[in-house]
Amino acid sequence: MYRVLVVDDEPSALEYICTIIQKKCPGFQNVETAANGLEGLEKMEEGRPDLVIADMKMPVMSGLEMVQQAKKRYPDMLFIIVSGYQDFEYLKGAMKEGVCDYVLKPVAPKELQNAMDQMRIKIEKNDYDKKLKLIRRMQKGEQPDENEIRRYFDEDIYYSGVVRKNGLPKRFAMTEGWENFSYEGNGIFLYGRDEMEMLCFMNSNDYDIASFEKRLLHMIGEKAAGEYVTAILSREPCSPREFPKKMKQLYRALYSRLIIGYDQKLVLEQIQWEKEPDGNTCVEERLQNIFHWAKEKDLIHLKEEINQSLIEWERQKKTQIWVEQMVHRMIYGLKKFWHLEEREESLEFILEDIFFYAASMDDIRDGVEAILSQKLSSQDSTGYKVDTAEFFERIKKYVQGHLTEPLTLQSVCEEFGISQTSLSKIFRKYSGDSFINYLTAARIQKAKDLMGRPQRLYIKDIAVLTGFKDPFYFSRIFRSITGVSPTDYMERRESKGYEA
């Protein structure tokens, strides 16, 4: 419930406005009152209301003076002025001082209700933005003030978990533009690191542990071919004050347990944190053999040694973090003996893409071999030059024409006969972005185009027509890019020509 402060020096007017709010304005039930502007400022300090409704003319301090002072202290607070003046220049001045709307006396219930509806939309937006900033701070490990947490989250306890499709997030990804917060009933969903992950907290009053686990796994959307899922669930509920600590624990577990190509559902409290034997001697022998064949310029034996190493690490179920460290050592060790045309910073992006898109150790092997064989500058199987703007346009045209299909990096590579590493490099060079971001943006743009048609479509149909099997997942991605839900987007577009 949003908090409202009504300020008027006439008791009958106060009672009248409060009655309208209680009967006609759901969501604004927590109502406080004050008899003049000075008392209103004191009540603002005590309760920090979301909305203030004030008479323009009052003794001690007028409504306009109160707004002027309040705006300096509480810039996000919203104000409605009730005025008997019909001098619109005077009201325009009030609007410049920070008043959001005004209602003329005598106050008609419908007019006040309409003004309150508009304020509710603004408050929800402000509330969302503030929760988003608070959640982001907690996600980064910051511990906010307890009063701030209580203001935005109920004092209940929540089950928590993180679910991720495929590999760990990219270190160099530009994710600041993605929304990373959604609030549905008593569930809090975070998905800002990238679109492949869902971290959520769900109220234990609404879900038992079994239904929570089922709901969490559903939230990530349907798995496509070549995808694997890692889920970390916590069966010990926590309060909002413990969110930062719980996030750290869940992310630590995700990073330390994710294995390329394997579906896993793990319980946080059951994870053993003992240090795994690393088998350094065998690893060092493998690396030395790899460097030996590189020094000898024997590409056949070099590839075989790399392949055997990856097979062994897959058999041992080594984590992505561990394999990444070994592959980095391998590649940078090979640079001493094997000329690689890529600059170091480009090589980091390429390795990052290899691990992000890999669905199995075979994909890691193909990516490493592509680097060694310099396939990035060769021709594809159809005879076209790969590293050209013309070839990039061919791929874009193909993607745009197949958006209804479950496109993946792997399926596009198979279509054009190139490696995933090659495709990743092409997209970074000619679009300045990754393949997955380009594909997602293209699908959302197509969704906007479909929403602009005269015949209105259902959200589930738009999701299917843009390659999303799960309508909820589509809605989540749509909001993360546009800032509004698909339903809100269509309503705004229909009502006032919302721009695509």
N, C-alpha and C positions, 0 to 999 in steps of 0.2 A: 504493500500500500504506500502510495506517495503522500508526503506530508504537506499540508496546506496551512498557511497562516492568513487569517482574514483580519484586516485592520480597518475599523470604522468607529467613529465616536458615538454613533446612534445604536443603542442596544437592539432596537427592533430591526434595523438594517443588518446588523451582525447575525441575528437569529435567522432572518430571512435567507441570507446568502448561504449560511451553514446548512440550512434545511435543503436548499436546492442541491448543494454539493452532495449531501448524504443520500438524497433520493434519486438524483439524476446523473451523478458523475461517478460511476464505479472506478475503483482504483485510487480515489482521493478521500478515503474515509478518516484518516488521521488528521483532524482539524483542530487548530489552535486559534485563539482570538486575542486581539489587542485593541485598546481604546484610542490610541493616537500613534503618530509616527515614532515618537521616542520610545514608547513601550514596545512598538513593533520591532525596533532595532534590538531591544533587549531580548525579545522572544526569538529573534533570528540567531542571536549569539548562543542562546540556550539550546535550541532545537534544530537549527540549520534546516529549515523547510525547503522543499523542492520548488514550491510556488507560493507567491505572496499576492493576495488580492487586497487592494487598498483603496479607500475613498480618496479622492483628490484633495478635498478640502476638509481639514480637521484642526482642532486647537492644538497647542503646544508645538507640534511639528506636522506640516502638511504631508500628504502622500508623496508629492513630487520631491520634497526635501529628503524624505526618508529613502526614496529610491536612489537619489543622487549619492547619499552616504553609503547605502547598502551595496551599491554596485562597486564601490571602491574596495569594500571588504570581501564581498562575495560575487565575483564577476560572472559566475555561472548560474546564479540564482535568477529565476524567471518571475516577471511581475505582470499583473493585470491591474489596470487603473479603472475604478468606477467613478464616473464623472457626470455631473449635471450640466457641464459646459457643452455647448454645441459649437464652440469656436474651434474649428479644425486646425487653425494655425497653432492654437494653444496645445491641442492634443498632439500635433506633430512635434512640438517641442518636447513633450513628455516622452514620445517615442525615441527621440534622439538621446534622451537621458538613460535609455535602457529598458523602457517599458515595452513589453512584447505585444500587448493588445489592450484594448479598452472596451468597456461596456457602458453605454449611456443609461442614466436614470430616467424613468423608473426601470429597474432591472427586470427584463423579461427572462423567465427561466430558460427558454430555448436559446436566447442569445448567449447567456452565461454558459449553458451546456456546450454550445458550439465553440466558444472561446476555450473552455476547459479541454475539449477534445483536441484542439490544436496544441494546447500546452502539453497535453499528455504525450503527443508524438514527439515534441521537442525534449521533454524530460526523458523519455525512453531513449532517445538518441544520445543525450548527455550521459545518462546512466550507463548505456552500453559503452560509450567511449571511456568513461571513468573505470568501469569494470575491466575493460580491455587493457588499459594502462596498468591497473593493479595486477591483473593476471600476468601480464608480460614481465612486470618486476619480479613477481614470485617465480615465474618460469626461469628467470635469470639467476635465481638464488637469493634475492633480496627478501628480507623479513619486514613487511610493512607494520605500521602501528596497529595494535589490536583494535582500537576504536575505528580505524579506517576499514578494517576487515569486517567488523560487525555491521558497519553501515551498509555494506553491499551483499553480505552473505548471512543466511540464517544460522543461528547457533545450533545446528544439527550436526550429525556425523555422517560422513560420506565414504562409500566404497570407491576405490580408485584403480586405474589401470592404464596401460599404454599398449596400443596395437600398431604395428608397423608392417607395411607391405615392402618386401624386398630389402635392399641394403640400407645402411645408415645414411643420415642426411649429408649432403655435400657441405664441405667446410667453406667453400667459396661461393655458395649459392646466395643470390640476392633475394632474401625472403621478406624484407621489410614492407614490401608492397602488399603482401598477403595478409588478410585478416587471420587472426589466430584464436578467435574466441566466439563461442556461440552459447546461448543460454536457452535451454528448452525445459520449461517446467522447473523441476528441481535437479536438472542435470547440467553440468558445466563441461563443455567440450572445447578442447584446445587443439588446433591443427595448423599452427602458424609456421612451424619450421619448414614444412613443405606439405604437398597434398597427399603424401603417402602415409601420413601418420595421424593417429587420433589418440589424444590423452584426455581422459575424462574422469570426473568425480560425480557420483550419483548418490542422491540422498537415501540413506538406509531405511528411512521411513516408507519409501516408495518401492524399494527393491530389496528382495532377499539376495543372498550371495549367488544363488543359481541363476536367477533371472537377470541379475547384473552382468554376470559373465556372458550370458547369451546376448544381451543387449549390446555389450561392448564389442563383441566379435561381429555383430551385424553392422555396427556403425561404420566400419572401415569399407564396406561395400563388397560386392561379389568379386571373387578372385578370377582373374583372367589367366589364360594359358601362359606359362612361364613366370608366374608370380608365386611367391611364398610369403607366409605371414608369421610374424613373431609377436606373441601376446604375453605381457607381464601383468598379472593380476594381484592386487593386494586384498587379502581377506580380513585384514584388520582395519576397521573404519577409523577415520581421522576427522578432526574438526577443521574448519577453514583456517584456523591459526597454524595448523600443521601442514597446510598445502605445500609450502616451499620445501620442507623437509621430505615430504612424501614424493614430490616431483624428482628431487635429487636421487632418491632411492630407486624409483622406477627407471629413470634414465640410466643410472649406473648399471642396473640389472640388464637393461636393453643392450647397452654398449658391450657389456662383458659376456653376453650369452648369444647374441645374434650369430647364426651360422648360415653362410650363403647356401641357398637352395633347400633349406630344411624348414618345414612348418613346425612351430613350437608354441605350446601354451604352458607357461610356467607360473607358479605361485611365488610371489616375492618372498614370503616368509619361509619358504621351503628351499630356497636357493642356498647352496653351500658356497662360502666365500673363500675356502682354502685355496692357496696358490696352486695352480695346475703345474705338474712337472713339464718343463719346456723342452726337454730332449735336445739341449743345445749342441751336444756333440754330433748327433745325426744331422741337424740343421746346418751346422757349419760345414760338414762334409759335403752335403748337397750343394751348398753355395760355392764351395771351392771347386767342385766338379763343373758347375755351371760356368764359373769364371775361367776354368781351364779350357773348355771348349770354345769360349768366346775369344780367348787369347789365340787359340789355334785357328780361328776364323772358320770353324766347322759348324755351319748352321744346322745341319741335320742332327748331329749329336747334341748340340745345344738345345734345340727344340725338344728332343726326346728327354733330356735331363730335366728341363723345366716342366714338361708334361708329367713325368714321374713324380716330381716333387709335389705338384698340385694334386695328383691322384692320392698320394700318401697323406697330404694334409686334409683332403676331403674324407678319407677313410678314418682319420683320427678325429674328425669333426672339429677342426680348429675354427676358432671364431673369426669373424670378418676383420676385427681389429688386429688379430695376430697375423692373419694372412696378408693384410695390407702392409704391415710392417716388413714382412719378409719380401714381398714383391717390390717394395720401395728399395730395400737393400739390394735386391737382385738387379733392378733396372739401373740404379745409380752406380752399382759396382760394374755393370756391363759397359757403362759409358767410358770406362778406362781403356777398354779393349775394342769396343764396337762403336763405330761412328753413328750417332743418332742425330738426325737433322733438326729435331725439335729443341727449342730453347727450354731452359729449365722450367720457366713459369708455364709454358705451353704444355710441357710434359706433366706437370702437376694437375692441370685441368683434365688432360686426357686420362691419367690414372684415376682421377676422381670419378669421371664419367664411367670408366670401365667397372668400377666397384658399385656405383650407384645403380647401373642398369643390369648388372649381372644377375641371371637367374640360377646359375650353377657355376661350378669350377670350370666347366668347358668354356663358358663365356670369358672367364678370367684368362684362360689359356689363349683363346683367340685374340683377345685384346693385346696381350703381351707379345704374341707372335706378330701381330700387325705392326707394333712398334719396331720390332727387330727387323722385319722384312721390308720396312718402309712402304707398306701398302697405302699409306696415306697419300702418296704422290703418284701412285700407279693408276692403271686403268681398271674399270670394273669389268665384269664378265661379258657385258654387252658391247665393249669396245669404246665406251664413252669415257672421256677424261673425267675423273672424279672431282678433283679440286678446281672446279670452275663454277661461275655464276649460272651458266646454262644448265649444268647438272643439278644444281641446287633448285632451280626453278622447276625442273622435271619432278623432283621429289615433292616440292610444295604443291604442285598441281595434282600429284597422286594423292597426297594427304587430304587436300580439299575435296577431292572426288570420292573419298572413302571414309568420311567422318562418321557414318552410321555403323561402321565396322569396328571390331575391337582391335584397333591399331596399337601396335607396340613397337618399340625400337627394333626388336628382333624381327618382327614380321616385315617391317619396311626394309630392313637390311636384306632379308631373304628375297624380297621382291626385286631389289636392285643389284643383288649379288656383291655386296660390299660388307665390310666388317662394321661392328658396332662402333669401334673406335673411329673409323673413317667417317661414319655418319655424324657422330658427336662433334668431330672437328669441323666438318662442313657447316653444321648449324651454328657453331660458335663463330666461325669466320664470316658467314654471310648474313646471319640474323642477329648476332650478338647475344644469343640466348641458347638454352639447351633445347633438345628435341622435345622433351616432355612439356616444357613451358610453352613452346610454340604450338604443340598439339592441343594442349588445354585451352590456350587462348583462342585457337581456331574453332574449337568446339563451342566455347562460350559465345563467340561472335555469331556462329550459326544459330545458336539458341536465341540470341537477341533478334536476329533476322526473322526467325519463325514466330517470335512473340509480336513482331510488327505486322504480321499478316492480318487482314480483315477478319478472317475466321479464327476465333480463339481456340487454341489447343489445350489439352490437359497437360499438366506438368510431367506426368509419367510418359506421355507421348513425345513431348519435346526431348525428354531425357533419352529415350530410345533412338530418336532421329538424330541425335548428336553423339551417339556412341556410348551412352551411360546406361548400364543395365539396372542400376539401383537409383530410383528417383531421389532418395534421401541423399545419397552421395553426390548426385548431380546438384541438388539444392545447396549442399554444403560448399562445393567448389564454385558454384555460381556466385554465392554470397561472398566468398573469399576474394573474388576478383572484382565484382561490381560494387560490393558494399551493401547490397540489398538482396532480399530473397527473390526468387523468380516470381512469386505471387505479387509482392510489392512492386517489382519492376513493371509487370504488366499493368497493374492498376494505375501506377503513375503515368505510364505511357499513354494509356487510354484516356485518363482524365486531363492531362495537360501536355501531351506531346513529349513525353520523356525522351531525352536524347540517347541514342545507342552508343 
